[in-house]
Amino acid sequence: MTVTEQEITDYVTRVRAALADLPPAQRDELTEDLADHLTEVAAESEGTLVERLGEPETYAAELRAAAGVGAVRGRNLDQRVATMLAGLQGRLRVLDTGLGPALGYETASDFLRLLRPAWWVLRGYLAAMLLTVITTGGAFGVLPRFGGELLAGLIMLVAFVLASIWLGRRSAQLSRWPRSALQVGSAVLVVFALSALVQAEDRMRYGDYGVDPASINGPYDNVRDVFVYDSEGRLVENARLFDQNGDPIRLGYPDCEGRIDEYGNPLLRPYPYCVEQAPFGHRAPGVPVRPETPNVTPTPTPEAPTPPGPTATPTTTHSSDPTPSPTR
């Protein structure tokens, strides 16, 4: 069985993970020529590296002993994390190799490398959209906006796409920390894209043509009871309301004592729920309500004009004769 280059890389990774508690300089010194040594061992005879040299952790212990470092009693956090990452990388490589033939390539990574330019453009677009969400308070559409302005958003989009392409072409030349920061930023943009897709799916499900349903307070939201009066102003008890399809209309909820459990089915509860709370008082059947007389100030009637003619002047009679005295 021929040992592949990938097997050698995995073996070296596991050995370095077992030596993760050592200072980086000392670990690099112990594993500096390990890959070349494993290549020579693989070319000497058949069989896997594990069959010839043992497990990578055992080989790492031998390197410790040869360097006089000594074995640690228990694995520290760095070793555990390194071992976990090494195992994860091994599984990802197996998956990469298994998916490659289905895509028409040796590995899936070979196919994904062809899509890197498209990802660079998409990464710039997602960065512009993320900044749109930050500057507009969460409202966004298909095109980015900067501070709510579309023109500024388009200029920002072009700048971000060009910057993403520039970083993508030079990502291999970046040092460790800038490259790690770029990877973390790309992961954040992927999470943002997935959340945006979920929101878009919710809009299509609950809205009409992608429009969010508006939440409007209806005029009957605060209705607690319904009181029906006939044309003569009499309160109608045990009334029920139905729509054009014959479905009962339910408004309010009985909050008075003695009416909640009177009807087992809420759809059969009649109006009003609480008769004693009628806004205009309870009107007995057969007693019409007298319409109130509007308080109108009477308008004075103008007097009829006096017909023309001689005016009667009252006359006073004065007697010039003295009053006779009685005769004796």
Secondary structure, DSSP 8 states (H G I E B T S, - for coil): ----HHHHHHHHHHHHHHTTTS-HHHHHHHTTTHHHHHHHHHHHSSS-HHHHH--HHHHHHHHHHHHT----SS--HHHHHHHHHHHHHHHHHHHHHHHHHHHTSSSHHHHHHHTHHHHHHHHHHHHHHHHHHHHHTT---SS--BTTBHHHHHHHHHHHHHHHHHHHHTGGGS-HHHHHHHHHHHHHHHHHHHHHHHHHHHHHHHSBTTB-------TTTT-----EE-TTS-EE-SB--B-TTS-B---S---STTSSSSSSSGGG--B-S-GGG-TT----TT---------------------SS-----------S-------
